[in-house]
Amino acid sequence: MEATLCKATPLPGYLLMLQFQNGSIAVVNLAKRVQTVRFSQLADQELFATARAKGDKVIWSDGKQEVSVYCSEILDTMLMD
């Protein structure tokens, strides 16, 4: 059974803290990922700072653009470093 995402908090340096209903916390470093095509829009620090949890996704939205990424995809980036 997957842990349910309840909060996403953007931190300096393209870090993203994910909090889950079971009390687990993961801090994911997306600094290298924002240099890839998939996450390139998030290189905009103002957009990155808008991160929020919505269901099983993290949503970034500044009113002009929106990026939606499943939590599992973000957690997979931890395995790549």
Residue pairs with C-beta under 8 A, 6 or more apart in sequence:
2 56
2 72
3 20
3 21
3 22
3 24
4 20
4 21
4 22
4 56
5 18
5 19
5 20
5 21
5 53
5 55
5 56
5 57
5 58
5 71
6 19
6 20
6 21
6 53
7 17
7 18
7 19
7 53
8 16
8 17
8 18
8 19
8 51
8 52
8 53
8 58
9 16
9 17
9 18
9 19
9 51
10 16
10 17
10 48
10 49
10 50
10 51
11 17
11 27
13 29
13 31
14 29
14 30
14 31
14 33
14 34
14 42
14 48
15 27
15 28
15 29
15 30
15 31
16 27
16 28
16 30
16 51
16 58
16 74
17 25
17 26
17 27
17 28
18 25
18 26
18 27
18 28
18 53
18 58
18 71
18 74
18 75
19 25
20 26
26 75
26 78
28 74
28 75
28 77
28 78
29 77
29 81
30 39
30 42
30 48
30 74
30 77
32 81
33 39
33 42
33 77
34 40
34 42
34 43
34 48
35 43
39 67
39 69
41 47
41 60
41 65
41 67
42 48
42 60
42 67
44 62
46 62
47 60
47 61
47 62
47 65
47 67
48 60
50 60
50 61
50 62
51 58
51 59
51 60
52 58
52 59
52 60
53 59
53 71
54 68
56 70
56 71
56 72
57 68
57 69
57 70
57 71
58 68
58 69
58 71
58 74
59 66
59 67
59 68
60 66
60 67
60 68
61 67
